[in-house]
């Protein structure tokens, strides 16, 4: 049995923990914080397009903190599914050190945005860092309930780093093992769920950023659903220009094939104008939670400045959301 520690049991993380245990290949220790007591007592209820209705499910073990997640059996994988906020990553790293066994443990980051891997690769130069993109459409509806409306589509690839001391083959083997394990937990689903190995995970991140950097952010600024934005004048004045600015940045960074005009057109027209979907950044805003602003907009805008790419729409959206972020953080300060 593989030993897995999962940090961040929200909508994405709870489903990931369930899939990993369903594989019958691993035991999962889930690190819970605010919802530890209720999950320890009653478990999770999950309504899933992939797995149906699950009631009172618990991972192999739940703990209230990283410090209580230590175990006699070394972890094979530590899966992080928290929001990708730089300050949160920095606060996690000291607590991860006792959980990582050299030449044994791999980190798996199932998170949004660009450049999320760098802090972990720097802190743990001899540990494989696997980068994951999740398209799942799951969210928490209470501290112990999760609703999943879209099939679990997970892309995993090695974030190659310190290749002088950590062989590429070692990093790739870790990614393959995780993909095989996760896929085993999806093997009986008929919804189209899958976990696949991504040959170039950074290219995949740029493609997802086309959607996240435009739909996610503009829905948050306007407080409108995807369908409402598509039906509004903002489709042509904000959404399309924002997506093309991201494509221009990605092209300048060397990922032109990934963010081509064909891909832009597909993403602009793939979702019906009637869609009620409310993206994660809007959901976090409505809950008064911090936004993944730096990794979704801050990081690509830094690339734009470096490459000399003009971003009038994205820059304005970023500044507006930066003020919103300031307000959210100020309200959380005691």
Order of alpha helices (4+ residues) and beta strands (2+ residues): beta-alpha-beta-alpha-beta-beta-beta-beta-alpha-beta-alpha-beta-beta-beta-beta-alpha-beta-alpha-alpha-alpha-alpha-alpha-alpha-alpha-alpha
